[in-house]
Amino acid sequence: MNRFFKYSCILVVAAVGLFACEQEKTYPGGVLSDYIAMLDLRQIYKDKDVVLTRENMAGATQIAGVVVSDHRGGNLPAGLLMVQDFRRLNMIRGISIQLGNAAGDYVPGDSIEVSVVGKKLTKVDGILQLEGVQVSDIKKIASNKPIPVNRVNSNLYLKFPDRYESVLSVIVKGSFNPLSKPGDQFGGDWIVTDAFENIKLHTEANAEFADSTLPMMANYYGIFLNMVKDGKPDPQFRMRRSSDFVRQMAATEAQPILITGFVSDVSGGDGNYEYIQLMATRDIDFTVTPFSFVINNNAGTAQPIGVPALGWATGNQRTYKININTGSAKKGTFFYVGGANKLINGPSSTNISAANWVRNYDYVNKDGEGFGVKKNGWMANSGNAFGLAIFEGTTVTEASAPIDVMWVSSGGSLFAGNAGYRVGNTDWYDINNPVTLAPQPFYRAGTNTTFLSYNPEDQGFFYILGGEYNLALRRWTKARSQTNWLMTKSSTLSELESDSLSTKLKEQ
C-alpha cells in the first residue's frame, strides 16, 4: 500500500553570517568575552580529546552557569559536577565536570564560574565532561538561583542527546512499560514512557529513594546521560533525590472513543464526502449511550467573527454538530461518522458502505443538530485552524470539554482570556499544565499548542493518526502521530483499516 507521500522544502538564505562576524571582530572598542557558552563549548569536541585554549574558545577563559547535580541522593555518577546555562540563543546546554568528592559540596542553584583554560574536554563512559578542573578553579557567585523547568519529550533525548545531556529536565506524565506490579520499587532499571518514547530510568541500589514504591504515573525530574556500557549505547535518565518524582493523578476511566483518522479534502468536490474514522475502547450501543461530534471552522470571514464566546457551541458558520445516537461499535473496532455519501475519496471512488457507519448526515442540505448552518465543506480548507472533537451526550455548551480532540493548524481567532475552544486530557492536550498545574482549558492556552499540518488541497489525503492507547493505564502510551496517505479513486476499505500505522489498543 502506498501510504506515504513525501514533500520537501528548500529554504535559501543569504550567507551573511561570516561577514557580520568579521565586522564585529574589527569594530572599534570591541572586547572578546571571557565566557564561552556551553552550547559552543560542547561543539569544540570532535570525537577526540581536546585541551581547551583561548584560541579554540574564541578568546574565552571561563564558563559560568548554575549547578543542577545533587549528590546527596546517591544516584548520580560519582564525582561529576553538572552545570548548565543558556547564554547562547537562549538554548539550555549543560556540561559535566570531573571534580571527585568535591562535586558533592555543590547543590542545585549554586551559581559558579569555572576557569577552563588548559582543561581537557573528553568523553568517559559516553558522557562529555571536563577533566583537570580543581576546586581552586571554581568561584561561587551565589546560591539558590532559580532553575528553569525544561520539559522534554522522551523521543528528543534519544534523537538529540547532545542537547539534553547534563541538563536538568522533566519527563511529564511518565508511566512504566511494561506496567509495574504492586510493591515494585525504584531500585534498578525501569522503562518509562511519556507517550512519545521509552527511556531507561536508572536508580542506584544505594540511592535514597531506591526502596520507594513506584507510582502509576508521575513527573520525573532529573538528568539525561548519554552513557555507554560495555561498548554499547546506554542512554538513561537519572533522578537526583526523592523529591524528583511527583505523583500524578491517573485517569479514573478510559477514553471511550478515540479519533484515529479523517479525510477533510477529498479528490473532487467535498460536499457530503468528508468523514472521520474513530475507534471504540469498549462495546458501545449509541442508541443507549449517545455522543456527538463537532467540527469548527475559523476562516477569517466565518460568522460570527472573533474569538468564539461559546466555544464549541458557537454555531452559525463556526461550529457544526452531528449527533451519534444510532448504531453500535465493538471494543477495538473502527467506526465512521460523515456526510451522506459512503465513498472513500470523493465522487466516482470506491464504495465503502460495508464499513461501520454509525451516522451519515447530509450537511450540505441540513443545518447541524443543535447548532451550525449547512455547508458544502464540513471541514475547513482555509489554512486557518480547524478542530474535531467528540463529546459525551448530545448536549454541547460553552462549558463542555471533549473526550477527544484534534486540531489542524493554528491560525485564526481561537482563544483569548476565558473564551475559546476547550480541550480534554489526551495525548496532545491537558486541561491543566502537567508541570505547574495551572489551568489551561483551551486550545492555544499554555502548552496546548500541538497541531496537525495541512495537506495539499483537493488531493484526497487521509490523515492516519497512529498511536497506542493502554486500557489498563487509561492513557496513551504512544502519542498519535500524523501519517499522510494519498488515496486514489480505487483505494479500498481494507487499506483504510490497515493496522500497520493505525492506533492500537493495549490491554496492559
Secondary structure by P-SEA (a helix, b strand, c coil): cccbbbbbbbbbbbcaaaaaaaaaaaccbbbbbccccaaaaaaccccbbbbbcccccccccbbbbbbccccccccccccbbbbbbccccccccccccccccccccccccccccccccccccccccccccccccccccccccccccccccccccaaaaaacccccccbbbbbcccccccccccccccccbbbbbcccbbbbbcccccccccccccccbbbbbbbbbbcccccbbbbbccccccccbbbbbcccccccccccccccccccccccccbbbbbbccccccccbbbbbbbbbbccccccccccccccccccccbbbbbcccccccccccccccccccccccccccccccccccbbbcccccccccccccccccccccccbbbbbbbccccccccccccccccccccccccccccccccccccccccccccccccccccccccccbbbbbccccccccccbbbbbbcccccccccbbbbbbbccccccccccccccccbbbbcc
